[in-house]
Amino acid sequence: MSLINYITQIQFDFGAIRLLHGECERVGIRRPLIVTDKGVRAAGIVDTVLAALDSGTPVPVFDSTPPNPNEGVVREAVAMYRSHGCDGVVAVGGGSAIDLAKGVAVCATHDGPLLGFAVIEGGASRITANTAPVIAVPTTAGTGSEVGRGAILILDDGRKVGVISPFVVPRVAICDPELTLGLPPLMTAATGMDAIAHCLETFMAPSFNPPADGIALDGLRRAWQHIERATHAPDDKEARLNMMSASMQGALAFQKGLGCVHSLSHALGGINPRLHHGTLNAIFLPAVIQFNQETDTMRSEHKLARMAQAMGLAGGAEVAGAVRAMTERLGLPTGLAQLDVAPSLFPAIVQGALKDHSHKTNPRVASDNDYHALLEASM
């Protein structure tokens, strides 16, 4: 049976950050903890958020979010949350800050380590309505975590896992494209390819969810048309608006599941947390699209042709090559060798991918040998 659920309240417009104070009041956050990173803080965006909060008392700011948040940093942020008597979290940043905020919201209000809430450990049922409210303010257009029901976090044992529950969905997403205007070109490109990967992979997932398919295809169309403009003309407001929408739409469609692109990128990202998730997704996409193209659902629902139409291509056979060409035009790496990923890592990556929650929702079940072949094709 398919679960079709849309999802949370979204405030979307240039200048939407001005609504933050009222949204905190609406969801009952009186003493927020801001979770962000040092780059976002240095860019002055946290100052904008603090002004929008219009709080009469100092607001604690946790700005030590790493590119791939881990269990240790969750503990640090939870300690700050508790020491200041906070009752909610305002996440300001990209997917890393928003995912960390979700981890804090769970771990600050439930007993036990983060491991106990990982979906692959049966943790979804342990997450309750006691989870602290989160308001997400994205500053990139990539992960869509501001509307997602999961957080991707690295455990103390090195595994990169999903903490997934309806209770971790932010109560409000404040999507203000103006906050992305200062994003550097390569980060715009990498996060934008993340959004494209989400739209493509969730559309390919086999579960029945026509609304999610429609949202994913429209998000793909917007991202494909605007990613180069957003990358090369950073002040292009129309491009920034459409990229933020595409990012959000990809995550709205997540409920269908993802697939081998994400099981591989989660596994490799856990082994080397310095690697950017969106860049890895862009590298893995062409091989996974080709791997999936002969499945029954891909053929019977003409998925390759529909993806090609959204991308303005002549036919489905062009999709994988077009993704690789776009990645190259954006100045991003197109192969794992460019990231110094050695074949000696393949066995560990494959074992991680086979255990990842995204593995089970790929339209074609990948074996150990299949994953090795996908890695070889992505070198």
C-alpha positions in Angstrom: 0.0 0.0 0.0 1.3 3.5 -0.9 1.4 6.3 1.6 0.6 9.6 0.0 1.2 12.5 2.4 1.9 16.2 1.7 3.6 17.3 4.2 4.2 20.6 6.0 3.6 24.3 5.9 5.9 26.2 3.4 6.4 29.9 3.3 8.0 30.6 -0.1 9.0 34.0 -1.5 11.7 36.6 -1.6 11.7 38.1 1.9 9.9 35.2 3.5 12.4 35.3 6.4 10.4 38.2 7.8 7.7 35.7 8.8 10.0 33.8 11.2 8.9 35.4 14.4 5.3 34.7 13.7 5.9 31.1 12.7 7.8 30.5 15.9 4.9 31.8 17.9 2.5 29.7 15.8 4.3 26.4 16.5 5.1 27.2 20.1 8.8 27.9 20.0 9.6 30.5 22.6 13.3 29.7 23.3 14.9 28.6 20.0 18.3 27.1 19.4 19.7 28.2 16.1 21.7 25.4 14.4 23.9 26.6 11.5 27.5 26.5 10.3 30.4 28.9 10.4 30.2 29.8 6.7 26.5 30.8 7.0 27.2 32.8 10.1 30.2 34.6 8.4 28.0 35.4 5.4 25.7 37.5 7.8 22.6 35.2 7.2 22.4 34.4 10.9 22.2 38.1 11.7 19.3 38.4 9.3 17.6 35.4 11.1 18.2 36.9 14.5 16.7 40.2 13.4 13.7 38.3 12.1 13.3 36.4 15.3 12.9 39.8 17.1 13.7 38.1 20.5 13.9 40.1 23.6 16.6 37.8 25.0 19.8 36.4 23.6 19.3 33.4 21.3 21.9 30.6 21.5 23.6 29.8 18.2 25.3 26.4 17.5 27.5 27.1 14.5 29.7 24.0 14.5 27.8 22.0 11.9 30.3 20.0 9.7 29.7 19.1 6.0 28.5 15.7 7.1 27.0 15.9 10.6 27.8 13.1 13.0 26.7 11.7 16.3 29.3 13.6 18.3 28.2 16.9 17.0 24.6 16.0 17.7 25.6 15.4 21.4 27.3 18.9 21.5 24.3 20.7 20.1 21.9 18.8 22.4 24.0 19.9 25.4 23.6 23.5 24.3 19.9 23.0 23.7 19.4 21.7 27.2 21.7 24.1 29.0 19.8 27.1 27.6 16.3 25.5 28.3 15.4 25.6 24.6 12.0 24.4 23.4 12.6 24.2 19.6 15.2 24.5 16.9 15.6 27.0 14.0 17.9 25.4 11.3 19.7 27.9 9.1 21.8 26.5 6.3 22.0 23.6 3.8 21.1 20.0 4.3 23.8 19.5 6.9 22.5 22.1 9.3 18.9 21.1 8.8 19.7 17.4 9.3 21.7 18.2 12.4 18.8 20.2 13.7 16.5 17.2 13.2 18.9 15.0 15.1 19.0 17.5 18.0 15.2 17.7 18.0 15.0 13.9 18.5 17.9 13.3 20.8 17.1 16.3 23.1 13.6 14.9 23.8 14.2 11.1 23.8 16.4 8.9 25.9 19.2 6.8 24.3 21.9 7.3 21.7 21.3 8.4 18.1 21.9 4.8 17.0 18.6 3.8 18.6 16.7 6.1 16.2 18.3 5.0 12.9 15.7 3.4 10.6 18.0 0.4 9.8 18.1 -0.3 13.5 14.3 -0.2 13.7 14.4 3.2 15.3 11.5 4.9 13.4 9.0 3.5 15.9 11.0 5.0 18.8 10.6 8.6 17.6 7.5 10.1 19.1 5.4 13.3 19.0 7.6 14.6 21.8 10.2 15.5 19.2 11.1 19.2 19.5 9.6 21.4 16.8 12.0 22.5 14.0 11.7 25.4 11.7 14.0 25.1 8.6 15.4 28.1 6.8 17.4 26.7 3.8 20.3 28.7 2.4 21.1 26.3 -0.4 19.0 24.8 -3.1 19.9 21.1 -3.0 18.8 18.7 -0.4 15.2 19.8 0.2 15.7 18.7 3.9 13.4 21.6 4.9 10.4 19.5 3.9 11.9 16.0 4.3 10.9 13.4 6.9 14.5 12.2 7.4 18.0 13.3 8.5 21.2 11.7 7.3 23.7 11.5 10.1 27.0 9.6 10.7 27.0 7.3 13.7 29.9 6.8 16.1 30.6 3.5 14.3 31.1 5.3 10.9 27.8 4.3 9.3 25.9 7.1 7.5 22.2 6.4 8.3 18.8 7.8 8.0 16.7 9.0 11.0 13.3 8.9 9.5 9.9 9.7 11.0 6.9 12.0 10.3 7.9 13.6 13.6 11.2 15.0 12.3 9.5 16.9 9.4 10.1 20.6 10.1 6.8 22.2 11.2 7.6 25.1 8.9 9.9 25.6 5.9 10.8 29.2 5.2 12.1 29.2 1.7 13.5 32.6 0.9 15.5 32.5 -2.4 17.1 35.7 -1.5 19.2 33.8 1.1 20.9 31.8 -1.7 22.1 34.8 -3.8 25.5 34.7 -2.2 26.1 31.0 -2.7 29.4 30.4 -4.5 29.2 28.9 -8.1 30.6 25.5 -7.3 28.4 25.1 -4.2 25.4 26.2 -6.3 26.3 23.6 -8.9 26.9 20.8 -6.4 23.7 21.4 -4.5 21.8 21.9 -7.7 22.9 18.5 -9.0 21.7 17.1 -5.6 18.2 18.5 -6.4 18.3 17.0 -9.9 19.4 13.6 -8.5 16.5 13.7 -6.0 13.9 14.5 -8.7 15.3 11.8 -11.1 15.8 9.1 -8.5 12.5 9.4 -6.6 10.7 9.5 -10.0 12.4 6.2 -11.0 11.5 4.6 -7.6 8.8 1.9 -8.3 6.2 2.6 -5.6 2.8 4.0 -6.8 2.5 7.7 -6.0 1.3 9.8 -9.0 1.4 13.1 -7.1 5.0 12.5 -6.2 5.8 11.6 -9.8 4.3 14.9 -11.0 6.1 17.0 -8.4 9.4 15.3 -9.2 9.1 15.8 -12.9 8.2 19.5 -12.5 11.1 19.9 -10.1 13.4 18.3 -12.7 12.2 20.6 -15.4 12.8 23.7 -13.3 16.2 22.6 -12.1 17.4 21.5 -15.6 16.4 24.8 -17.1 17.9 27.0 -14.4 20.9 25.3 -12.8 23.5 26.7 -15.3 22.0 30.2 -15.0 22.1 30.0 -11.2 25.7 28.8 -11.3 27.1 31.3 -13.7 24.9 34.3 -12.9 24.6 34.1 -9.1 22.3 37.2 -8.9 19.7 35.8 -11.3 16.7 35.9 -9.0 14.5 33.8 -11.4 17.1 31.1 -11.5 17.5 31.1 -7.8 13.8 30.9 -7.2 13.4 27.9 -9.5 16.3 26.1 -8.1 14.9 26.5 -4.5 11.6 25.2 -5.8 13.2 22.2 -7.5 15.1 21.4 -4.3 11.9 21.5 -2.3 10.0 19.5 -4.8 12.5 16.7 -5.0 12.2 16.3 -1.2 8.4 16.5 -1.3 8.6 13.4 -3.6 11.0 11.5 -1.3 8.2 9.5 0.2 8.4 7.3 -2.9 11.9 6.3 -1.9 15.3 6.8 -3.6 17.7 4.2 -4.9 21.2 3.1 -5.7 22.5 6.6 -6.3 21.8 7.4 -2.7 22.8 4.0 -1.2 26.2 4.5 -2.9 26.7 8.1 -1.9 25.6 7.5 1.7 28.1 4.6 1.9 31.0 6.5 0.4 30.1 9.7 2.3 30.3 7.7 5.6 33.7 6.4 4.7 35.0 9.9 3.6 32.8 12.6 5.2 34.8 15.3 3.3 33.1 14.3 0.0 30.1 16.4 -1.0 26.9 14.5 -1.2 25.5 16.3 -4.2 28.7 15.8 -6.1 28.7 12.1 -5.4 25.0 11.9 -6.5 25.9 13.6 -9.8 28.8 11.1 -10.4 26.6 8.1 -9.7 23.5 9.2 -11.6 24.5 8.2 -15.2 25.5 4.6 -14.3 22.4 4.1 -12.1 20.1 5.4 -14.8 21.5 3.0 -17.3 21.3 0.2 -14.7 17.6 0.9 -14.1 16.4 1.5 -17.7 15.4 -2.1 -18.5 13.2 -2.7 -15.5 9.5 -3.4 -16.0 8.3 -0.2 -14.3 10.7 2.0 -16.2 9.5 0.5 -19.5 5.8 0.2 -18.7 5.5 3.7 -17.4 7.8 5.2 -20.1 9.9 6.8 -17.3 13.0 7.4 -19.4 10.9 9.2 -22.1 9.1 11.3 -19.5 12.4 12.3 -17.8 13.8 13.2 -21.2 10.7 15.3 -22.0 11.1 17.3 -18.7 14.8 17.8 -19.6 14.1 19.0 -23.1 15.9 16.0 -24.7 14.9 14.1 -27.8 14.6 10.7 -26.1 15.2 8.5 -23.1 18.5 7.2 -24.5 20.0 10.7 -24.0 19.2 11.1 -20.3 22.3 9.5 -18.7 24.7 11.2 -21.1 23.0 14.5 -20.6 23.4 14.3 -16.9 27.1 13.6 -17.2 27.5 16.4 -19.7 25.7 18.9 -17.4 27.9 17.9 -14.5 31.0 18.6 -16.6 29.7 21.9 -17.9 29.1 23.0 -14.3 32.7 22.4 -13.5 32.1 19.4 -11.1 34.0 16.1 -11.1 32.5 13.5 -13.3 34.3 10.5 -11.9 35.3 9.0 -8.6 39.0 9.0 -9.6 38.9 12.8 -9.6 38.0 12.6 -5.9 40.9 10.2 -5.2 38.5 7.3 -4.5 40.5 4.1 -5.0 39.1 0.8 -6.1 40.4 -0.6 -2.8 37.4 1.1 -1.1 34.9 -0.7 -3.3 34.2 -3.6 -0.9 33.5 -1.3 2.0 31.3 1.0 -0.2 29.3 -2.0 -1.5 28.7 -3.4 2.0 27.5 0.0 3.2 25.2 0.4 0.1 23.6 -3.0 0.6 22.7 -2.1 4.2 21.4 1.4 3.3 17.7 2.2 3.5 17.7 3.6 -0.1 18.9 0.2 -1.5 15.5 -1.4 -1.1 13.6 1.2 -3.1 15.6 1.1 -6.3 13.5 -0.1 -9.2 16.0 -2.9 -9.9 17.5 -4.8 -6.9 21.3 -4.4 -7.0 23.5 -7.3 -6.0 27.1 -7.1 -4.7 28.3 -7.6 -8.2 26.0 -4.9 -9.6 27.3 -2.4 -7.1 30.9 -3.2 -8.0 29.9 -2.6 -11.7 28.2 0.7 -10.9 31.4 1.8 -9.0 33.6 0.8 -12.0 31.3 2.7 -14.4 31.5 5.8 -12.1 35.3 5.9 -11.9 
